[in-house]
Amino acid sequence: MPTFSIATLHRLGCEILQKAGTNTDDANIVVDELLDANLVGHDSHGVIRLKQYVDSIGAGEIKPGAEIQTVLSTPGITVIDGNFNFGQVVAARALERGQEEASKNGTHTVLCRNTNHVGRLGSYTRKAAMEGFATLMAVNGPANFSVIPWGGLDPRLGTNPISMAAPWKEDPLVLDMTTSATAEGKIRVATQAGESIPEGLIVDELGNSATDPNAFYQGGAILPLGGALGFKGYGLGVMLDIFCGVLSGAGVAREDVTPSSNGVWLQIIDINQVVSDHDYESMMNKYVEWIKSSRTAPGVEEILLPGEIESQRRAHHNEKGISLSDGTWNQMKELADSFHVALPD
Ligand SMILES: NC(=O)c1ccc[n+]([C@@H]2O[C@H](COP(=O)([O-])OP(=O)(O)OC[C@H]3O[C@@H](n4cnc5c(N)ncnc54)[C@H](O)[C@@H]3O)[C@@H](O)[C@H]2O)c1
């Protein structure tokens, strides 16, 4: 697998997006988000997405530079219409607005519609947590029906992820998870790498358990999170469709939606306004110590907190660079060639 420095991939990604019609600032925002996903080991949300985004620009689904409009603004809630600009660019604006308003009012809700794929939620919640905000972000995937309802055979929901982050020392605690058994991107990564996937993530079109990732793209579906208790993941997915899709106006069912969009729900709390820094820090320290003091099961070295595995991977990849699968690298080379962007030596 070829390995690159962050700077090399950043230059390449930005030039490709700029040649595809994106302004420099927005290309930087998008590529920063993609590379952050690679850094923390979620290659499914990394530069593998560049081709998808370039294709979406070509199809008119992503509209680089489209005006991001605030359609409702009260002290408690902001509703944003992204007009199909890049999801990352709309989400960055939403985060900025949410933090500004939460600083004034203690908390703020932001909902976004007509927003393309925002990428990895944990990146946004972590950023806000690093500024002292307890943050929840969830999205629905209104146009990407890939998950079956509990007991069903036909996909009716997106993978509808949720992330929650809370400040702690230099690196916040960050939960970031799909409400489905897997993210679609992870099936895509396995397909590109020619690998099988674990049992219990997808079914084929007849509802039989499958480990060949291609079964998903041949009429199969992703299972809700929870295995035998999948009705819980399914229930969470449904409620996130309502909070992210119905409340924002992004949509929930095939006839009300446009391709590739994410409906966004962002909830930000200014911690300082509800608990003193001293009390927060001391309670968190005690809590983390308490969790980590559990005896470990055989074969487990350390109890990890939400987001800790990503922090460890970030440190590793910052030092060693990012390795791309041959499939992803070949795709990037083709993109670069098609836009006459120079490849790294
Ligand atoms: N924008 C979209 O439409 C969209 C859709 C789906 C998924 N996503 C993104 O896909 C990414 C992948 O989601 P996922 O559900 O596959 O993530 P995952 O299963 O890899 O991780 C889920 C959570 O579990 C934690 N975790 C992992 N191993 C752990 C361990 N050993 N101990 C303790 N905690 C541990 C992680 O820190 C993370 O918070 C997320 O970043 C999500 O935001 C985005």
Ligand as a Chemical Component Dictionary entry (heavy atoms), coordinates in Angstrom:
data_LIG
# 
_chem_comp.id                   LIG 
_chem_comp.type                 NON-POLYMER 
_chem_comp.pdbx_formal_charge   0 
_chem_comp.three_letter_code    LIG 
# 
loop_
_chem_comp_atom.comp_id 
_chem_comp_atom.atom_id 
_chem_comp_atom.alt_atom_id 
_chem_comp_atom.type_symbol 
_chem_comp_atom.charge 
_chem_comp_atom.model_Cartn_x 
_chem_comp_atom.model_Cartn_y 
_chem_comp_atom.model_Cartn_z 
_chem_comp_atom.pdbx_ordinal 
LIG N1  N1  N 0  -22.012 11.524 7.056  1  
LIG C1  C1  C 0  -22.624 10.375 6.963  2  
LIG O1  O1  O 0  -23.621 10.254 6.272  3  
LIG C2  C2  C 0  -22.119 9.178  7.727  4  
LIG C3  C3  C 0  -22.866 8.007  7.673  5  
LIG C4  C4  C 0  -22.415 6.903  8.383  6  
LIG C5  C5  C 0  -21.234 6.958  9.108  7  
LIG N2  N2  N 1  -20.523 8.118  9.139  8  
LIG C6  C6  C 0  -19.251 8.156  9.905  9  
LIG O2  O2  O 0  -18.627 6.885  9.798  10 
LIG C7  C7  C 0  -17.719 6.726  10.872 11 
LIG C8  C8  C 0  -17.657 5.301  11.297 12 
LIG O3  O3  O 0  -18.719 4.932  12.184 13 
LIG P1  P1  P 0  -18.687 3.512  12.885 14 
LIG O4  O4  O 0  -19.967 3.316  13.614 15 
LIG O5  O5  O -1 -18.292 2.486  11.890 16 
LIG O6  O6  O 0  -17.482 3.682  13.931 17 
LIG P2  P2  P 0  -16.738 2.555  14.797 18 
LIG O7  O7  O 0  -17.592 1.362  14.946 19 
LIG O8  O8  O 0  -15.365 2.362  14.271 20 
LIG O9  O9  O 0  -16.605 3.282  16.225 21 
LIG C9  C9  C 0  -17.742 3.620  16.977 22 
LIG C10 C10 C 0  -17.344 4.201  18.315 23 
LIG O10 O10 O 0  -16.769 3.176  19.114 24 
LIG C11 C11 C 0  -15.557 3.629  19.722 25 
LIG N3  N3  N 0  -14.669 2.469  19.893 26 
LIG C12 C12 C 0  -14.120 1.699  18.911 27 
LIG N4  N4  N 0  -13.379 0.711  19.445 28 
LIG C13 C13 C 0  -13.453 0.849  20.809 29 
LIG C14 C14 C 0  -12.929 0.136  21.918 30 
LIG N5  N5  N 0  -12.150 -0.930 21.747 31 
LIG N6  N6  N 0  -13.236 0.555  23.145 32 
LIG C15 C15 C 0  -14.025 1.630  23.349 33 
LIG N7  N7  N 0  -14.568 2.365  22.341 34 
LIG C16 C16 C 0  -14.283 1.966  21.083 35 
LIG C17 C17 C 0  -14.996 4.653  18.784 36 
LIG O11 O11 O 0  -14.155 5.579  19.477 37 
LIG C18 C18 C 0  -16.287 5.301  18.265 38 
LIG O12 O12 O 0  -16.668 6.353  19.103 39 
LIG C19 C19 C 0  -18.174 7.727  11.923 40 
LIG O13 O13 O 0  -17.158 8.724  11.978 41 
LIG C20 C20 C 0  -19.461 8.319  11.389 42 
LIG O14 O14 O 0  -19.631 9.703  11.714 43 
LIG C21 C21 C 0  -20.937 9.222  8.468  44 
# 
loop_
_chem_comp_bond.comp_id 
_chem_comp_bond.atom_id_1 
_chem_comp_bond.atom_id_2 
_chem_comp_bond.value_order 
_chem_comp_bond.pdbx_ordinal 
LIG N1  C1  SING 1  
LIG C1  O1  DOUB 2  
LIG C1  C2  SING 3  
LIG C2  C3  SING 4  
LIG C2  C21 DOUB 5  
LIG C3  C4  DOUB 6  
LIG C4  C5  SING 7  
LIG C5  N2  DOUB 8  
LIG N2  C6  SING 9  
LIG N2  C21 SING 10 
LIG C6  O2  SING 11 
LIG C6  C20 SING 12 
LIG O2  C7  SING 13 
LIG C7  C8  SING 14 
LIG C7  C19 SING 15 
LIG C8  O3  SING 16 
LIG O3  P1  SING 17 
LIG P1  O4  DOUB 18 
LIG P1  O5  SING 19 
LIG P1  O6  SING 20 
LIG O6  P2  SING 21 
LIG P2  O7  DOUB 22 
LIG P2  O8  SING 23 
LIG P2  O9  SING 24 
LIG O9  C9  SING 25 
LIG C9  C10 SING 26 
LIG C10 O10 SING 27 
LIG C10 C18 SING 28 
LIG O10 C11 SING 29 
LIG C11 N3  SING 30 
LIG C11 C17 SING 31 
LIG N3  C12 SING 32 
LIG N3  C16 SING 33 
LIG C12 N4  DOUB 34 
LIG N4  C13 SING 35 
LIG C13 C14 SING 36 
LIG C13 C16 DOUB 37 
LIG C14 N5  SING 38 
LIG C14 N6  DOUB 39 
LIG N6  C15 SING 40 
LIG C15 N7  DOUB 41 
LIG N7  C16 SING 42 
LIG C17 O11 SING 43 
LIG C17 C18 SING 44 
LIG C18 O12 SING 45 
LIG C19 O13 SING 46 
LIG C19 C20 SING 47 
LIG C20 O14 SING 48 
# 
